Amino acid sequence: MALVNKVLIVGGGVGGMCAAIQLRKQGVEVDLVEVNPHWAPDGAGITISGPSLRALREVGVVQEVLRRGGHWTHIDICQADGTVMKTVEMDHAVGAEDLPPAGGIMRPVLADILGRATQEAGARVRLGVSFSSIEQDAEGVEVAFTDGSHGRYDLVIGADGVNSQVRKLVLPDFPGPKFSGQGSWRAVVPRMRRNSTIFMGETTKAGLNPVSETECYLFVLDRREGMDFIPPQQWPAMLAELIGEFGGQLAEIRRTLLEGDASGLKILYRPLAGHMIGVPWHRGRIVLLGDTVHATTPHLASGAGIAIEGALVLAEELGRRHSLEGALVAYAGRHYDRARLVVSASGRMGEIEAQGGSREEHQRVMMHAMQALRAPI
């Protein structure tokens, strides 16, 4: 007899969709609700590390991700003027030597790939819907939905992101994510290099990662005093100012921004915040997944990847344990250290950048974390 026969997943992001796909492979009945009626996330590009590609292969979508995205084997480290100082060959994830060591894709494209796979797996997806109440007892969970319907489940998975509403039921005293002191700027631009490229300025780090055969995304991290709202109409001028010290392709992008012809550049800004919540990650028959418990800044390009890994581990433990409590404890126990590594290393790298700290320490923290993540889950 299966440990769980019917599961509700609240949240249709990367982690929630991967959990739905993996549970359907076990024959579990899955309902997924997503409050966004369009199921399309805002976002420019997303970097997918080698370990994340390995996890997507287990989900079953890696070839489609590689077909519709971009990938690379080397990183060009450049001076601010665009001169290449060195080219670094990237290591493959263990057990994924046949896959590229890194890739990139547009966030909406990744969401489309996973969304199609979720529905093809047989999960029932309802958009524009969330829960209005969740009440659990020893035998199951009663859920009332915002569309007036009701359902009863063996397990509820809260995969509803950094500002999770499900988390309030499990951890009502959690104060919320902590601001990192940095903001993240992204823009989609034409692809002009084969490799990933990092530009090292005096006060700013910028980079270009391919997301398709013809496009890449520019990422820039800057220092911020707080999480103040910045009107989108100010974004082009502010981004142009941030990359003012750079030459090469970044100088061309800056000219486009300053000349007022930025309509073709999809620009996004968000303040960076994160958290790492200690175990347990469940309360009775409600369990948390992904950003609900380990939201990270993007310095290791592993936020989505660690959510995918969490979905794999959760589904695997639910499939092999003999008690629900044992499965949920084992899930958090297996996944915690890798998630904490991503959050803590990314946070430390951000601190070094925001404070103008040691580049040697920055590289040491990054290389240690990347090497550890190459190991199998």
Protein Blocks (a to p, Z undefined) as FASTA:
>chain_A
ZZbfbdcdehjbfklmmmmmmmmmnopacddddfblnlpacdddddddfklmmmmmmnop
mmmmmmmmccdfbdcdddfkopafbdcdddddehilmbcfbdcddfklmmmmmmmmmmmn
opacdehiacfbdcddfkbccdddfkopacddfbdcdfebjklfklmmmmmmbgbjcdeh
iacdddddddfbfbdcddddfkbccddddfbfkbccdddddddfblcdcdfklmmmmmmm
mmmmpghjllmmmmmmmnopammpccdddddddddddddfbehjaccehjllmccdfklo
pmmmmmmmmmmmmmmmmmmmcbfklmmmmmmmmmmmmmmmmmmmmmmmmmmmmnopafkl
mmmmmmmmmmmmmpcZZ
